[in-house]
């Protein structure tokens, strides 16, 4: 009971790190028409399905060419390359399967507010409830998802987790996000597929995600940078927080109470790839049947602090 209470305090503290920000619209580019897609889209309904999009004629703050769409799915269909889609605070439940993001440069921008660790009653946050499926499948380059929380993913088989970044999605960015309470075979929070390069995850929180295979919070088979992010109470067969078979650079991030079920990296797992960690904290990682270790696969560590078991970590380049 004391352990559960302590974890609740940790979750609340970590989730509060997700910063609030003002959503700034994008000025429509010249020549954008309904046929080409729209450069500034506002989601006005929390349902799912095809929806309806119409000019935002009644909104005095909307820039010329702005449209309002009744579902996030219809907003993605209406968006032009480089468009910004504003998703106000609220809960958006998906009933038609994952959202496919196939337009280059699209930015999906939520309210940038924290949510509770269980993903319930999000208050003034933007919460995407996947309804059992994946939430986002990103198939285009230079897409950004910012300021949203994603939960409700429960997949089986070889299906990945909440956000899947496909091979063509170079330059994808996830920022100011909360990925909470998702379950999948691997990469239950975010899965970066082989061939996806230049991925950036920053100022984001991964909490309570569970993978039956590798990477409870994050699986990296491509290349990614993780900056100023927090991983708490994620679990997997190996790499409770993160498993890397590609290339990942982690900096200024915190790992607390993540679990491995086969004694391979309660915190982070270098699974044959390249894993570099600098200026971060690895603490109290757990492993089934042992005292737990913070990492496995001897990743390259510089200026990393431990409060736990450093077994499996590079013994040369880290500090206590």
N, C-alpha and C positions, 0 to 999 in steps of 0.2 A: 504493500500500500504506500509506504514511504517512497519507494522507487517510482511508482506511478505518479505520485504527487509531484516528485522532483521533475519528472519528465514533462508534466503539464506546464510547470513554470518555465522550463527550458523552451518548450514549443512556443509559448506566448511571447517570450523574449525574442526568439529568433524571428518569428513571423512579424513582429513589430518593426523589424529592420526594413521591410519593404516600403520604400519612400513614396510619399504622395507627390503628385506633380500635376501641372495644368496641361490639358491636352490642347495642342496647337494645331489648327487646321492647315491644310496644304492648299496653296493657291492653284486653281486649275490651270493646266497648261493650255496654250492656244490650240484651237482646233479640236478640242475634245467634244465629242457628240455622243448621243445615246448609242450610236452604232459602235463607236470606238471604246466605250466604257467611260466611267466618270472618275474624276480626280479627287473628289471629296465626297465621302459617303457616311451617313449617320444611320445607325441601327436604331429603330424606334420600337421594335417588339421583341419579346423574349421567347417566342415560339420557334418552330423549326419548319422546314419545308421550302417550297419555291418562293413564297412571299411575293410582295409587290413593291416596286420601286417607283418613286415619283419625285419631281422637282420639289425642293424645300422652299416653296413660295411663301409660306407663312412664318418662316424663321428669319427675323430681321438680322440675326448674327451670322447667318449662313452666307458664304461667299458665292459669287455667281457660278452656276454650274453644279452646285451641291445637290445631291439627291438624298432622299430618305428611303430606307428599305425596311420592310416589316420583319425580316429575319436576317440573321448573320449570314446564312447560306446564300440568300439572294443578294446580299451586299457583296459577297465575294464574287458572284457571277457578274455583277454590274461594274466592278472596279476596273479601272484602266491600269496599265503598267505604272508603277510608282504612286498609286493612289494611297490615301490614308483612310482607313475605316475606323470611325469612332464608335466604340461600344460602351455606352453609359453603364453606371452601376446597376447591378441586378443579377439575377440568376437566369442563365440561358441553357435550357435543357435540350440536348440533341436527341431526336427521335428517328432521324433518317440516316444514321450512320455517321462516319467521320466527315469532317469538313476538309475538302480538298483545296489546297492553296496552290494554284497553278499559274498565277499571273506574276511576272517578275516585279520585284521592288515593292510589293504591297506591304503596307504597315497596318497591323491590327492593334489598335491602341485602346486599352481599357482605362479604368478609373485610377489605377496605381494605388490601391489601398489594400492593407493586410486583411486576411481572413482567419477565422479560428482554425486550429489544427485539425479539426474533424471536417472542415469544409462546409459546415452547416451554418445557416443564418449569416450570410456574408456581409450584411449591413450595407455599407457604402462602397463595397468592392464589386468588381466585375468577375463573376464566377461562371465558368463554362462547365456544366455538368454533362459529361459524355454519355450518360445513360447506359453504360455497359460496353460501349464500343470505344475505339480510339477517338480522340478529340480532333486532332489536326494531322493531316498528312501533307507535308510540304514538298512540292514537286518543282518549284521554280527558284531561280537564284535571287539573292539579295532581299529576301522576305524578312520582315521583323514582326515579332509578337511581343507586345510590351504592356505591362500594367494589368495583366489578367491573372486569375487563378484557375487552375484546371483540376477537376476531380471526377470521380465516378467511372473510371476506366476499369473494367474487369474483363480481360480477354483470356483466351486459352489457345493451345496449340503453339504455332510459331508466330503469332501476331504480337507485335511490339506494343509499347505503352502509349501514354497520353499524347505525346508529340513525336511523330516519326519524321526525321529529316532524310529525304531520299538522296540518291547519288547526284541528281541534277540540281540540288538546292544549295549550291555553293554560296557562301556569304550570308547564311541565315543567322539572325540574331534573336536571342530570347533575353529580355531585360525586365527588371522590376516585376518578376512573375513569382507566383507561388504554385508549386506542383505538389498536390497533397492527396494522399489516400488512393493511389492507383495500383492496380494489380495486372501483371502481364508476365509472359515467359522470359523476356529480357528487356532491359531499358524501360522499366515500368513508368518512370517519369518522362524521360526523353531518350530516344534512340537515334544516334547519328550513324547512318548506314555507311558501308564501305563506298568510297568514291566521293562522299560529301566533304568539301574542304572549306577552310576559312570560317568555321562555325564559331560564334561568340555567345557565351552565356554569362551574363553579368547581373550583379545585384539581385539574385534570385534565390528562392528558398525551396528546398526539396524536403518534404516531411512525410513519413509514414507510407512510403511507396514500397511495394513488395514484388520481387521478381522470383519466379521459380528457377530461373537459370542465372544469368549474369547481369549485374548492374541494377540494383534496386532503384536508385535514383536516376542514374545516367549510364548508358552504354555508348562507348565511342569506338566505332570501327573505321571512321573516317579521320578527320583532324579537327580539333576544337580547342578553344581557349576558355577557361572557366575563371572568372574574376569576381572577387568580393561576393561570394555566394555561400550559402549555409546548407548543410546536409544533416538532417536529424532523424533518427529512428527509421531509417530505411533498411531493408533487408533483402538478401539474395542468397543463392547457393554459393556464389563467389562475388566479391566486390559489393558489399552491402550498400555502400553509397555510390561507388563508381567502378566500372570495369572497362579497361582500355585494351583493345587489340589493335587500334590504329595509333594515332598520335594525339596526346593531350598535354596542355600546359595549364597548370592550376596555380593561381596566385591569390594571396590575401583572402583565403577561404577557411571555413570552419567545419569540422566533422565531429558530431557528437552522437554517441549511442547508436551507431549503425552496426548491423549484424550480418555475419556470414554463417551459413549453415554447414560448410565443409572445411572450415579452418583455412580459408583463403581470403584474406583481406576483409576484415570486418568493416574497415573504412574504405580503402582503395585497393584495387587489384590491377597490377600490370600483367595483362594476359597475352604476353608475347609482343606487345607493341612498345611504344615509347611514351613514358609518363614522367613529366617533370613537375615538381611541386615546390613552390617558393613562398616564404612568408606566411605560412598557414598553420592551423592548429588541428591536430589529430588526437582525439581524446575519447577514452572509454569505449573503444570499439569492442564488440562482443563476437564470440564464436561458439558454436554449439560444441559442448564437450571439452572446452578448454578455457584458459583465462582470457582468451581473445587477443588479437593483434591488430595494430592499426593499419597495416598494409601487407601485401604479398607481391612477389615478383620483383622485389628490390627496385622500386622506382627511384629516379634521381631526385634527391631532396636537398634543398638549401634553405637554411633559416626556418626549419619546421620545428614546432614545439609539440611535445607529447605529454599527455596525462593518462598513461595507460601502458600497454604492452607494445614495445617497438619491434617485436619479432617479425621477420619478413621485410623489414625496411632496410634501406641502404645504410650500412654502418659507417660510411665514410663522410658523407656530406650533409648530415643532419645535426641539429643541436637539440638538447633537452631544455 
